[in-house]
Amino acid sequence: MKLKALVTGGTGFVGASLLATMRGHGIEVVGTTRSLGNLDQGLVGGLDLSNSAGWSVALDGKDIVIHTAARVHVMQESASDALSRYRAINVDATVALASRAVERGVRRFVYVSSVKVNGESTPLGQPFRADSIPAPQDPYGRSKLEAEHALLEIGRRTGLEIVIVRPPLVYGRGVKANFQALVRLVKSGVPLPLGNTGNKRSMVNLANLTDLLLLCCTSAKASGKVLMVSDGQDVSTTELVTLLKKILGTRSTLFPVPKEPLRAIFKILRRTSSFDRLFGNLQVDIDETQTSIGWTPKYGILEGLADVVSGMKARAE
């Protein structure tokens, strides 16, 4: 029988890619968005997570919900009630959606969480695992962890099959924000003080993430699992920039700078979090994901970075 699915956040970075992937595999899928503008076929507009109106109709007849929509992480969040804002969408609205899904007979709920549930950094060579003790450091990570707990409880109580996926940084065609800024900086050819960062970070190619989410829809072994995901190839910032230089054909110089003076400069500029991402470690272990449901990353980091650059060139033309 043909699967019928609903993807929330259907116009987002992950949601839009997932919709295309699922359709390519013959799954009958509908995406949701808050927008009421001109929508592509297969998108249902005007569905806001903060308002339950309309969701019952969208959920009718669906076997699976893949929940990618969220109040996303905001760098240097300054709102005094930040946690309550994250909870309203990432916890309360997620619980309401899952409860409505149970009422409409949905069988499985796949939740796109975040590695921030585990924490912000790891000691070198000691990656986060799915069974690592969670230690979220900010309101976004805490809200994601609370949502995971609430969903697992709904699953235990109702029989709704819950699958949780915790991605690290997701990159791929159409990526924006800091990753896009890094590509542009490397492309500019300016000398960069990233010659010997000595760190390791896990990332996940958008194509690898959507491939895993697709398997989470169909694998009986995925039910009840918390799954870590990455490309399976951790890189230092130096290695990442070197690969981008190769793809872009630029000659920008990388030179080493002692970390502590550089850390002090970033602190003065109030960009400590940027320093941590450039020089810190954040690794995830995907062995359990691979062995428990038989998933392996299909695409390497070089392919993913080339797709990022290709997408940026296409938008510029």
KOLSE-794548 format. One record per residue (C-alpha): residue number from 1; x negated, y negated, z negated. Coordinates in steps of 0.02 Angstrom, whole numbers, plus 32768, in hexadecimal, padded with zeros to 4 digits. Layout:
nr,x,y,z
NUM,X,Y,Z
...
// end
This chain:
nr,x,y,z
1,8000,8000,8000
2,7FBF,7F54,802E
3,7F82,7EEE,7F9A
4,7FD6,7E48,7F77
5,7F71,7DC8,7F18
6,7F77,7D17,7ED6
7,7ED9,7CAC,7EC8
8,7EE2,7C11,7E5B
9,7E73,7B7F,7E8D
10,7E87,7BAE,7F43
11,7E34,7B10,7F84
12,7DA1,7B18,7F0C
13,7CEF,7B4E,7F33
14,7D09,7C01,7EF8
15,7DC4,7C0F,7F1A
16,7DBD,7BDB,7FD0
17,7D30,7C54,7FF6
18,7D8A,7CE0,7F9B
19,7E2A,7CC3,7FFE
20,7DCB,7CD4,80A2
21,7D71,7D71,8066
22,7E11,7DC5,802B
23,7E6E,7D9E,80CB
24,7DDC,7DE8,812B
25,7DF7,7E8A,80CC
26,7EAF,7E93,80F2
27,7EF0,7E5B,8049
28,7F90,7DF7,804B
29,7F5A,7D61,7FE5
30,7F9E,7CB5,7FB9
31,7F39,7C27,7F6D
32,7F7A,7BA1,7EF9
33,7F4A,7AEA,7EEA
34,7F88,7A4F,7E91
35,7F85,79EE,7F34
36,8024,79C2,7F91
37,7FCB,7986,802E
38,7FB0,79DF,80D3
39,7F8D,7A93,80A3
40,7F47,7B22,8107
41,7FB3,7BBA,8123
42,7FAF,7C2D,808D
43,7FA3,7BA2,800C
44,802D,7B72,7F94
45,8022,7ABE,7F59
46,8064,7A62,7EC2
47,8036,7AE9,7E44
48,7FE1,7A9A,7DAE
49,7F9E,7B08,7D22
50,7FDB,7A8A,7CA2
51,808E,7AA2,7CDF
52,80DC,7B50,7CE8
53,8162,7B1B,7D65
54,8157,7B7B,7E08
55,80DE,7C01,7DD0
56,8160,7C8C,7DC2
57,818A,7C7F,7E7A
58,80D2,7C7E,7EAB
59,80B4,7D1A,7E41
60,8148,7D7D,7E81
61,8114,7E1D,7ED8
62,805B,7E07,7EB3
63,7FEE,7E97,7E79
64,7F57,7E30,7E47
65,7F2D,7D81,7E0B
66,7E7C,7D3E,7E1F
67,7E6E,7CA6,7DB0
68,7DE5,7C30,7DEF
69,7E39,7B8A,7DC1
70,7DF9,7B34,7D24
71,7DC9,7A90,7CD5
72,7D17,7A97,7D12
73,7C7A,7A72,7CB0
74,7C54,79B8,7CA8
75,7B9F,7983,7C8E
76,7B87,791A,7BF2
77,7C3E,7925,7BC0
78,7C62,788B,7B54
79,7D1B,789A,7B2C
80,7D3A,78A5,7A70
81,7DBF,792A,7A8B
82,7D5E,798C,7B0F
83,7D81,7A36,7AC3
84,7E3D,7A18,7ABD
85,7E39,79E2,7B74
86,7DDD,7A7F,7BA8
87,7E4E,7AEC,7B3E
88,7EEC,7AA4,7B8B
89,7EBD,7AE5,7C38
90,7E3D,7B6D,7C1D
91,7E94,7BC1,7B8A
92,7F4A,7B8F,7B75
93,7F74,7B86,7C2F
94,7F14,7C26,7C52
95,7F74,7C82,7BCB
96,8018,7C3E,7C0E
97,7FEB,7C77,7CBE
98,7FBB,7D26,7C84
99,805B,7D34,7C1D
100,80C3,7CFE,7CB3
101,8063,7D7C,7D1E
102,8096,7E07,7CA5
103,814C,7DD1,7CB2
104,8144,7DD8,7D71
105,80F6,7E86,7D74
106,8043,7E59,7DA3
107,7FD0,7EEE,7D84
108,7F23,7E9F,7D77
109,7EDD,7DF5,7D44
110,7E2B,7DCB,7D7B
111,7DE3,7D39,7D1A
112,7D4F,7CD3,7D58
113,7CFA,7C9F,7CB7
114,7C48,7C5C,7CA4
115,7B9D,7C8E,7C65
116,7BB0,7BF8,7BF1
117,7C16,7C6D,7B83
118,7B6F,7CBF,7B59
119,7B0E,7C1E,7B43
120,7AA0,7BA0,7B9C
121,79F8,7BF8,7BA3
122,799C,7C9B,7B88
123,78EB,7CC7,7B52
124,7885,7CF5,7BEB
125,78A6,7DAA,7C19
126,7937,7DBE,7B9E
127,79D2,7DA7,7C0A
128,7A85,7D99,7BD1
129,7AE9,7E3A,7BDA
130,7BA5,7E50,7BD4
131,7B94,7E94,7B23
132,7B23,7E05,7AE7
133,7B6D,7DA5,7A55
134,7BC3,7D0B,7AA2
135,7B78,7C64,7A6F
136,7BCA,7BD9,7AD6
137,7B7A,7B30,7AB7
138,7BFB,7AB7,7AFD
139,7CB8,7A9F,7B06
140,7CC1,7AEA,7BB5
141,7C68,7B8B,7B80
142,7CD0,7B99,7AE2
143,7D72,7B84,7B43
144,7D3D,7C0D,7BBD
145,7D15,7C84,7B2E
146,7DBC,7C60,7AD9
147,7E14,7C84,7B7E
148,7DB9,7D2A,7B8F
149,7DEE,7D5F,7AE0
150,7EA2,7D2B,7AFF
151,7EAB,7D88,7BA5
152,7E62,7E27,7B5C
153,7EE3,7E1F,7AD1
154,7F70,7E0A,7B52
155,7F2A,7EA1,7BAD
156,7F29,7F0B,7B0F
157,7FDA,7ED6,7AE4
158,802C,7EE1,7B8F
159,7FC4,7F56,7BFB
160,7F91,7ECB,7C73
161,7EE8,7F00,7CBA
162,7E69,7E79,7C90
163,7DC3,7E64,7CEC
164,7D4B,7DDA,7CB6
165,7CBB,7D9C,7D22
166,7C34,7D28,7CDD
167,7BD2,7CD2,7D68
168,7B39,7C64,7D4F
169,7B19,7BD5,7DCA
170,7B7A,7BF9,7E6A
171,7B2E,7BB8,7F0C
172,7B5A,7BCB,7FC3
173,7BA2,7B70,8058
174,7BFF,7AD7,801B
175,7BAA,7ACC,7F71
176,7BA3,7A1C,7F2B
177,7B69,79C4,7E8C
178,7ABA,79E7,7E4A
179,7A8E,7A72,7EC4
180,7AB8,7A05,7F59
181,7A52,7978,7F0C
182,79BC,79EC,7EF9
183,79C6,7A20,7FB0
184,79CB,7969,7FE6
185,7938,7940,7F76
186,78CF,79CC,7FC1
187,7904,7998,8070
188,78C9,78E5,804F
189,7816,7922,8040
190,77EF,78C0,7FA1
191,776B,790E,7F2F
192,77BD,796F,7EA0
193,7775,7998,7DF3
194,77B0,7A4C,7E01
195,770E,7AA3,7E2F
196,770B,7B1F,7DA0
197,77AF,7B26,7D42
198,778E,7BD7,7D06
199,7846,7BFC,7CE5
200,78C5,7C79,7D25
201,797B,7C58,7D4C
202,7A07,7CC6,7D8E
203,7A7B,7C83,7E14
204,7B02,7CD2,7E7E
205,7B21,7CBA,7F37
206,7BD7,7C8D,7F56
207,7BE3,7D20,7FCF
208,7BA5,7D98,7F49
209,7C20,7D54,7EC9
210,7CB5,7D63,7F3E
211,7C7E,7E13,7F6C
212,7C7F,7E43,7EB4
213,7D28,7DF1,7E97
214,7D6E,7E53,7F29
215,7D31,7EF5,7EDA
216,7D7E,7EC0,7E35
217,7E26,7EBF,7E8C
218,7E1A,7F72,7EC7
219,7DA8,7FD3,7E52
220,7E00,8038,7DCC
221,7D5C,8036,7D6A
222,7D5F,7F78,7D5C
223,7DF7,7F71,7CEA
224,7DCA,7F32,7C3C
225,7D18,7F06,7C6E
226,7CB3,7E69,7C4E
227,7C3C,7E5C,7CE2
228,7B9E,7DF6,7CF5
229,7B72,7DC4,7DA8
230,7ADB,7D7E,7E03
231,7A76,7D9A,7EA0
232,7A07,7E11,7E3E
233,7971,7DA5,7E69
234,7941,7D24,7DE6
235,78D6,7C92,7E20
236,7875,7C04,7DD2
237,789D,7B53,7E03
238,77F4,7B50,7E5B
239,7824,7BE9,7EC1
240,78D0,7BA1,7EE7
241,7887,7AFE,7F29
242,7803,7B5D,7F8C
243,788B,7BC3,7FE2
244,78ED,7B25,8009
245,7850,7AD6,8052
246,783C,7B6D,80C4
247,78F0,7B65,8100
248,78F1,7AA8,8116
249,7844,7AA2,8166
250,780C,7A16,80F1
251,775E,79F5,80B0
252,7788,79AA,8008
253,76FD,79C4,7F88
254,771B,7A21,7EE6
255,76A5,79F1,7E5B
256,769E,7A31,7DA8
257,76BF,79BD,7D16
258,76B1,79EA,7C5D
259,775F,7A12,7C1F
260,7760,79AF,7B7C
261,773D,7903,7BC7
262,77BD,7928,7C4D
263,783B,7960,7BCA
264,7821,78B9,7B70
265,7844,7859,7C10
266,78E4,78BA,7C30
267,7919,789A,7B7D
268,78FF,77DF,7B91
269,7968,77E6,7C2F
270,79ED,7849,7BD0
271,79DA,78DA,7C49
272,79A3,7961,7BCF
273,7A1E,79DD,7C1B
274,79CF,79C1,7CC7
275,7923,79E6,7C7F
276,7966,7A86,7C30
277,79AD,7AC2,7CD6
278,790C,7A9C,7D34
279,7893,7AE7,7CB5
280,78FA,7B5A,7C47
281,7929,7C11,7C58
282,79D6,7C57,7C71
283,79D9,7D0C,7CA9
284,7A66,7D8B,7CB3
285,7A5C,7E49,7CBC
286,7ACE,7E95,7D40
287,7A9D,7F4B,7D23
288,7B42,7F71,7CCA
289,7BA5,7F22,7D58
290,7B48,7F8A,7DD7
291,7B58,802F,7D7B
292,7C09,801C,7D37
293,7C63,7FED,7DD8
294,7BE2,8014,7E5D
295,7BC3,7F61,7E97
296,7B1F,7F23,7EE1
297,7AF8,7E73,7F21
298,7B00,7E75,7FDF
299,7AA8,7DD2,8001
300,79FD,7D92,7FCD
301,79D3,7CE5,7F90
302,797D,7CB3,8033
303,7A1E,7CD8,8093
304,7A84,7C76,8016
305,7A13,7BDE,8019
306,7A10,7BDF,80D7
307,7ACE,7BDC,80D5
308,7ACC,7B47,805F
309,7A59,7AE6,80D4
310,7ABD,7B1A,816D
311,7B5D,7ADD,811C
312,7B11,7A36,80EE
313,7AD2,7A1D,819F
314,7B7D,7A48,81E6
315,7BD3,79C7,8175
316,7B55,7942,81A7
317,7B76,7959,8262
// end
